[in-house]
Amino acid sequence: MFAEVDPEHLDADETPTDPSELLITTESVRLRAVRPIDAASYQDAGVADWIRKTSSRLAMRYGLRLRKGESEWSGGAAWAVLTFSVHRSTPLSRVLEFNDSLRALLEHDPATLDESAAWELIRAGLPQGIVGCPESHWLEAKRAPYRLSNVIDQLELAKDLSALANSGGGILVVGAKTTHRDGIDVVSSLSPVGTEFAQPSKYRSVLRSRLYPRIQGLTIFLAKVTQSQVVLGIRVPRQPTNNLPILVVGMPSMRGDRLEGSYWGLFRRVGEDSTPVVVEAVHTALRGGIL
């Protein structure tokens, strides 16, 4: 059973700067979580609400439950003052671990995220944490969902994932908008997709028919944003050498006036793009016994 005792009030009038202030009593926790923002360009993009959601979801892993909370933003920071109930069996060490984990999340720099850290955010149900992360050889972001009833979108999905597999692995995020900044595309906001466009079984079915050989260890995760919207993450681990290259099969060709899928394609990541391997490179690899 969770206790229902309020600790003393944390002053929320002043703009805080510390990533988190924690006040612990025997039966509850009062937390003020803070994230810096760009005051010059900041509009109410939900940063303070994201802090509340982030804190709440993370807390459940440590035996805490959000009872109430208020969000604010001012100057160069957005923050939330939150009250958590603590189960009587939850040790103090778990509460402190929660605070440490939350600080790490609030302080992380999306511009320097690596693949493992980005996947941890997605798996924690916190895809907002990748906002600010640039696309790269390991990250591909898609604003709109793949329409998997459409052959072209099936091939696009297969192309994007095979390119990651052929380039050391990486993450495909569906439901993340990018903006071009200083010559690269950077995740600028979430654009959650309807659950009807994010059914893992359909993705796996398409990939079974469009890739050869299959990608080993592929993982699909749905990070819930609203009751009917999600951000979909697909992680492609580094493939064993004997499973490479991953080819896209059923590339379209014309027979008379009829379209049929009888060709294959080979793709790799070059920077932030999924790029076809040109025929000269394929020929050279075949002659050298590499492919």
C-alpha positions in Angstrom: 0.0 0.0 0.0 1.2 3.5 -0.8 1.3 6.2 1.8 -0.6 9.5 1.3 1.5 12.0 3.3 2.7 15.3 1.9 6.2 16.5 2.8 7.0 20.1 3.3 6.7 22.4 0.3 9.6 23.0 -2.1 9.7 26.7 -3.1 8.7 26.8 -6.8 8.7 30.6 -7.2 12.3 31.0 -8.2 13.7 29.7 -11.4 15.7 26.6 -10.3 19.0 25.6 -11.9 19.9 22.2 -10.3 18.7 19.2 -12.4 16.8 17.8 -9.5 16.1 18.7 -5.8 14.8 15.8 -3.7 13.1 16.1 -0.4 12.5 12.7 1.3 10.2 11.9 4.3 9.4 8.5 5.7 6.4 8.0 3.4 6.7 10.3 0.4 9.1 12.1 -1.9 8.9 15.7 -3.1 10.9 16.3 -6.3 11.7 19.4 -8.4 13.1 18.3 -11.7 14.7 20.9 -14.0 15.8 20.9 -17.7 17.5 23.9 -19.3 15.9 25.3 -22.4 16.8 27.7 -25.2 15.1 30.8 -23.8 15.5 32.8 -27.1 13.6 30.3 -29.2 11.5 28.4 -26.6 7.8 28.3 -27.0 5.5 26.0 -25.0 6.7 22.8 -26.7 5.8 20.7 -23.7 9.2 20.5 -22.1 7.8 20.9 -18.5 5.1 18.3 -19.2 7.8 16.0 -20.6 9.7 16.3 -17.4 6.7 15.3 -15.4 6.0 12.3 -17.7 9.7 11.4 -17.7 9.9 11.4 -14.0 6.7 9.5 -13.5 7.6 6.7 -15.9 11.1 6.4 -14.5 9.8 6.4 -10.9 7.7 3.3 -11.4 10.9 1.3 -12.0 12.1 2.3 -8.5 8.9 1.6 -6.5 7.5 5.2 -6.6 4.2 6.4 -7.9 3.3 9.9 -9.0 0.4 11.4 -6.9 0.4 15.0 -8.2 2.5 17.5 -10.0 2.7 21.0 -11.4 4.7 22.1 -14.4 6.2 25.6 -15.1 8.7 27.3 -17.3 10.5 30.6 -17.1 13.7 32.2 -18.3 16.1 29.5 -19.3 14.5 26.5 -17.6 11.4 24.4 -17.5 10.6 22.3 -14.4 8.0 20.3 -12.6 7.3 20.0 -8.9 6.1 16.5 -8.2 4.9 14.5 -5.2 5.5 10.7 -5.2 4.1 8.1 -3.0 6.6 5.5 -1.8 5.8 2.0 -0.9 6.7 1.1 2.7 8.9 -1.7 1.5 10.9 0.6 -0.9 14.4 1.1 0.6 16.0 4.5 0.6 18.7 3.4 -1.7 16.1 2.8 -4.5 14.8 6.4 -4.1 18.3 7.7 -4.3 19.0 5.5 -7.4 15.9 7.0 -9.0 17.1 10.5 -8.3 20.5 9.7 -9.9 18.9 8.1 -12.9 16.6 11.1 -13.4 19.5 13.6 -13.1 21.4 11.6 -15.8 18.3 11.8 -18.1 17.7 15.5 -17.5 21.4 16.3 -18.0 22.1 14.2 -21.0 23.1 16.0 -24.2 21.1 14.6 -27.1 23.7 16.0 -29.5 26.2 13.5 -28.2 23.9 10.5 -27.7 25.3 7.2 -28.8 23.2 4.3 -30.1 23.0 2.4 -26.8 21.9 5.5 -24.8 19.3 6.5 -27.4 17.8 3.0 -27.4 17.6 3.0 -23.6 15.6 6.3 -23.7 13.2 4.7 -26.3 12.9 1.5 -24.3 12.2 3.5 -21.1 9.2 5.0 -22.9 11.0 8.4 -23.2 11.5 9.0 -26.9 11.5 12.8 -26.2 15.0 12.2 -25.0 16.3 11.9 -28.6 15.0 15.4 -29.6 18.2 17.3 -30.5 20.0 14.1 -31.7 21.4 14.3 -35.3 20.7 11.6 -37.8 23.9 9.6 -38.5 25.2 6.3 -39.7 23.3 4.6 -36.8 20.1 6.8 -36.6 17.4 7.1 -39.1 14.3 9.2 -38.2 10.9 9.1 -40.1 8.2 11.6 -39.4 5.4 9.8 -41.3 4.6 6.1 -40.8 5.3 3.5 -43.5 2.0 2.5 -45.3 2.8 -1.2 -45.4 -0.1 -2.0 -47.7 1.8 -0.1 -50.3 4.6 -1.9 -52.1 6.8 1.2 -52.4 6.6 1.8 -48.6 7.4 -1.9 -48.0 10.6 -1.5 -50.1 11.4 1.8 -48.4 11.2 0.1 -44.9 13.4 -2.8 -46.2 15.9 -0.4 -47.7 16.2 1.6 -44.5 16.7 -1.4 -42.2 19.0 -3.3 -44.6 21.2 -0.2 -44.9 21.6 -0.1 -41.1 22.3 -3.8 -41.0 25.0 -3.5 -43.7 26.6 -0.6 -41.9 27.2 -2.0 -38.4 23.6 -1.7 -37.0 21.5 1.2 -35.7 18.1 2.5 -34.8 15.1 3.4 -37.0 12.6 5.8 -35.2 9.2 6.2 -36.8 7.3 9.3 -35.4 10.2 11.8 -35.1 10.4 15.0 -37.1 13.8 16.3 -38.3 15.0 19.8 -39.2 18.0 20.6 -41.4 20.6 22.4 -39.3 24.2 23.3 -40.3 24.2 20.7 -43.1 22.7 17.8 -41.1 19.2 16.6 -40.2 18.5 16.8 -36.5 15.5 15.4 -34.6 13.5 18.5 -33.7 10.3 17.1 -32.3 8.1 14.0 -32.0 5.4 13.3 -34.5 3.7 10.3 -33.0 1.9 7.9 -35.3 -1.4 6.1 -34.9 -1.2 2.6 -33.5 -2.8 1.3 -36.6 0.4 2.2 -38.5 2.7 0.7 -35.9 1.9 -3.0 -35.5 5.1 -5.0 -35.0 3.6 -8.1 -36.5 3.0 -6.3 -39.8 6.5 -4.9 -39.8 8.0 -8.4 -39.2 5.8 -9.9 -41.9 7.0 -7.3 -44.5 10.6 -7.8 -43.5 10.3 -11.6 -43.9 9.2 -11.1 -47.5 11.4 -8.2 -48.4 14.8 -9.0 -46.9 17.3 -11.9 -47.5 18.7 -13.1 -45.3 16.7 -12.1 -42.3 18.2 -9.5 -39.9 19.2 -11.4 -36.7 18.2 -10.0 -33.4 15.9 -7.2 -34.7 13.9 -5.6 -31.9 10.7 -3.5 -32.2 9.5 -1.3 -29.4 6.4 1.0 -29.2 6.8 4.0 -26.9 3.3 5.1 -26.0 2.7 8.9 -26.3 -1.1 9.0 -26.0 -3.8 6.4 -25.8 -3.8 6.0 -29.6 -0.3 7.3 -30.7 3.2 5.9 -30.3 6.7 6.4 -31.4 8.0 3.2 -33.0 11.6 2.2 -32.5 13.4 -0.6 -34.4 16.9 -1.6 -33.4 19.2 -3.5 -35.7 22.1 -5.0 -33.9 25.5 -5.5 -35.6 25.1 -8.6 -37.8 27.4 -11.6 -37.9 29.7 -11.5 -40.9 28.2 -14.7 -42.3 24.7 -13.0 -42.4 25.9 -10.1 -44.6 25.0 -8.5 -46.8 21.3 -8.1 -46.2 19.6 -7.7 -49.6 16.2 -6.1 -50.4 14.3 -8.5 -52.7 11.4 -7.9 -55.0 12.7 -4.6 -56.4 10.3 -3.6 -59.1 10.8 -4.1 -62.8 8.6 -3.9 -65.9 7.5 -6.8 -68.0 5.6 -5.2 -70.9 3.1 -2.9 -69.1 3.1 -4.9 -65.9 5.1 -4.1 -62.8 6.7 -7.1 -61.1 9.3 -7.6 -58.4 12.2 -9.6 -59.7 15.3 -7.7 -58.8 17.3 -7.1 -55.7 19.0 -4.1 -54.1 22.0 -3.5 -51.8 22.0 -0.5 -49.5 24.4 1.0 -46.9 24.4 4.0 -44.6 26.5 6.9 -45.8 26.4 9.5 -43.2 22.7 10.1 -42.5 21.5 8.6 -45.8 20.5 5.1 -46.9 22.4 4.8 -50.2 22.3 2.1 -52.9 25.6 0.3 -53.5 26.5 1.1 -57.2 26.9 -1.7 -59.7 30.6 -1.0 -60.0 31.2 -1.6 -56.3 29.0 -4.8 -56.4 31.0 -6.1 -59.4 34.3 -5.4 -57.7 33.2 -7.1 -54.6 32.0 -10.2 -56.5 35.3 -10.4 -58.4 37.3 -10.1 -55.2 35.2 -12.8 -53.4 34.0 -10.2 -50.9 30.3 -10.4 -51.8 
